[in-house]
Amino acid sequence: MVFPFSVAVSFYSATVISILNTIHDSKSSVQAIAAVASNRVIGDGGRLPWSIAADWRHFMQRTVNSALIMGRVSFEDMLNEPRWAADGRTYHVVSRERRFANLGPVSVHSSPMEALAAAKAEQRTVWICGGADIYLQLLSECDRLWLTLVQKEFTGDTYFPHWQGEFPLCHELQIAEENGLKFTFTVWDKAAKLAANGQEA
Ligand SMILES: NC(=O)c1ccc[n+]([C@@H]2O[C@H](COP(=O)([O-])OP(=O)(O)OC[C@H]3O[C@@H](n4cnc5c(N)ncnc54)[C@H](OP(=O)(O)O)[C@@H]3O)[C@@H](O)[C@H]2O)c1
């Protein structure tokens, strides 16, 4: 059973990593990870609308040795990260065109469900990494959501889907602000709702 808790810390420290690692317990699970503004904006013009180093460290820390699913635009943005191909990540990119064929740990799939099947076949943790259509199509397949809630509304063109009905809040780590932005690392777990309804996850 998981319990809600709240911890005040000022940056993504070893303490936070160690707390979050106790949550990251289920291999082969399907989990989504996103930073979401208070109006559910996640992107603008192909980029993140904010720069929060702690959240990027959080993303890179969580997704080591895992299978990542992302749309073509998000993957092209990921290529700006020098360590994108390091730390045992594989990428299942969703695109209607076959590109990136010669890029290391990358495979291309014509639909989110095809990408999910290929990622699951790796038998490692699968991370749904956006963008909008990928989150929308695969949200119901997720066991858990790791959402960094940015406590401000942003102008943008890409949104995270509504999630609260299916995923109860299970963990919340209150983080102080960075670049004038306040944000909170949160974990939402479908198992908590299933347990409340007397069903197994
Ligand atoms: N805040 C966050 O945590 C977060 C996370 C991820 C992304 N983002 C932001 O979100 C934006 C990118 O998201 P996006 O929704 O615009 O793009 P995206 O999902 O990353 O990529 C869109 C592309 O993926 C392919 N695609 C998407 N759905 C498909 C489907 N059902 N079947 C086949 N192909 C499909 C298509 O590629 P082709 O055109 O090649 O056919 C489509 O043009 C950026 O601004 C990024 O920074 C934010």
The ligand as an SDF file (V2000), in Angstrom:
LIG
                    3D

 48 52  0  0  0  0  0  0  0  0999 V2000
    6.3740   19.0330  -20.5920 N   0  0  0  0  0  0  0  0  0  0  0  0
    6.6970   17.7820  -20.9120 C   0  0  0  0  0  0  0  0  0  0  0  0
    6.9310   16.9320  -20.0600 O   0  0  0  0  0  0  0  0  0  0  0  0
    6.7990   17.3910  -22.3600 C   0  0  0  0  0  0  0  0  0  0  0  0
    7.0310   16.0710  -22.7270 C   0  0  0  0  0  0  0  0  0  0  0  0
    7.0960   15.7640  -24.0810 C   0  0  0  0  0  0  0  0  0  0  0  0
    6.9430   16.7570  -25.0340 C   0  0  0  0  0  0  0  0  0  0  0  0
    6.7240   18.0320  -24.6100 N   0  0  0  0  0  0  0  0  0  0  0  0
    6.5350   19.1010  -25.5760 C   0  0  0  0  0  0  0  0  0  0  0  0
    5.4560   18.7520  -26.4190 O   0  0  0  0  0  0  0  0  0  0  0  0
    5.7370   19.2110  -27.7390 C   0  0  0  0  0  0  0  0  0  0  0  0
    5.8290   18.0120  -28.6560 C   0  0  0  0  0  0  0  0  0  0  0  0
    4.6170   17.2830  -28.5890 O   0  0  0  0  0  0  0  0  0  0  0  0
    3.6910   17.1350  -29.8710 P   0  0  0  0  0  0  0  0  0  0  0  0
    2.4260   16.5330  -29.4080 O   0  0  0  0  0  0  0  0  0  0  0  0
    3.6440   18.4420  -30.5870 O   0  0  0  0  0  0  0  0  0  0  0  0
    4.5360   16.1790  -30.7810 O   0  0  0  0  0  0  0  0  0  0  0  0
    5.0580   14.6580  -30.5960 P   0  0  0  0  0  0  0  0  0  0  0  0
    3.9790   13.7860  -30.0930 O   0  0  0  0  0  0  0  0  0  0  0  0
    6.3270   14.6670  -29.8630 O   0  0  0  0  0  0  0  0  0  0  0  0
    5.3750   14.3340  -32.1040 O   0  0  0  0  0  0  0  0  0  0  0  0
    4.3460   14.4430  -33.0480 C   0  0  0  0  0  0  0  0  0  0  0  0
    4.6750   13.5170  -34.1640 C   0  0  0  0  0  0  0  0  0  0  0  0
    4.6820   12.1800  -33.6760 O   0  0  0  0  0  0  0  0  0  0  0  0
    4.0760   11.3340  -34.6390 C   0  0  0  0  0  0  0  0  0  0  0  0
    2.8010   10.8970  -34.0970 N   0  0  0  0  0  0  0  0  0  0  0  0
    2.1270   11.4060  -33.0320 C   0  0  0  0  0  0  0  0  0  0  0  0
    1.0030   10.6990  -32.8280 N   0  0  0  0  0  0  0  0  0  0  0  0
    0.9680    9.7400  -33.7760 C   0  0  0  0  0  0  0  0  0  0  0  0
    0.0650    8.6890  -34.0880 C   0  0  0  0  0  0  0  0  0  0  0  0
   -1.0470    8.4840  -33.3560 N   0  0  0  0  0  0  0  0  0  0  0  0
    0.3520    7.8710  -35.1210 N   0  0  0  0  0  0  0  0  0  0  0  0
    1.4690    8.0540  -35.8450 C   0  0  0  0  0  0  0  0  0  0  0  0
    2.3790    9.0390  -35.6140 N   0  0  0  0  0  0  0  0  0  0  0  0
    2.1220    9.8630  -34.5810 C   0  0  0  0  0  0  0  0  0  0  0  0
    3.9400   12.1770  -35.8770 C   0  0  0  0  0  0  0  0  0  0  0  0
    5.2300   12.1330  -36.4930 O   0  0  0  0  0  0  0  0  0  0  0  0
    5.4810   12.3660  -38.0780 P   0  0  0  0  0  0  0  0  0  0  0  0
    5.1260   13.8110  -38.3270 O   0  0  0  0  0  0  0  0  0  0  0  0
    6.9320   12.0900  -38.2440 O   0  0  0  0  0  0  0  0  0  0  0  0
    4.5960   11.4100  -38.8130 O   0  0  0  0  0  0  0  0  0  0  0  0
    3.6780   13.5370  -35.2920 C   0  0  0  0  0  0  0  0  0  0  0  0
    3.9130   14.6030  -36.1910 O   0  0  0  0  0  0  0  0  0  0  0  0
    7.0430   19.9690  -27.6660 C   0  0  0  0  0  0  0  0  0  0  0  0
    6.7510   21.3350  -27.4200 O   0  0  0  0  0  0  0  0  0  0  0  0
    7.7250   19.3300  -26.4710 C   0  0  0  0  0  0  0  0  0  0  0  0
    8.6740   20.1860  -25.8780 O   0  0  0  0  0  0  0  0  0  0  0  0
    6.6540   18.3660  -23.3170 C   0  0  0  0  0  0  0  0  0  0  0  0
  1  2  1  0
  2  3  2  0
  2  4  1  0
  4  5  1  0
  4 48  2  0
  5  6  2  0
  6  7  1  0
  7  8  2  0
  8  9  1  0
  8 48  1  0
  9 10  1  0
  9 46  1  0
 10 11  1  0
 11 12  1  0
 11 44  1  0
 12 13  1  0
 13 14  1  0
 14 15  2  0
 14 16  1  0
 14 17  1  0
 17 18  1  0
 18 19  2  0
 18 20  1  0
 18 21  1  0
 21 22  1  0
 22 23  1  0
 23 24  1  0
 23 42  1  0
 24 25  1  0
 25 26  1  0
 25 36  1  0
 26 27  1  0
 26 35  1  0
 27 28  2  0
 28 29  1  0
 29 30  1  0
 29 35  2  0
 30 31  1  0
 30 32  2  0
 32 33  1  0
 33 34  2  0
 34 35  1  0
 36 37  1  0
 36 42  1  0
 37 38  1  0
 38 39  2  0
 38 40  1  0
 38 41  1  0
 42 43  1  0
 44 45  1  0
 44 46  1  0
 46 47  1  0
M  CHG  2   8   1  16  -1
M  END
$$$$
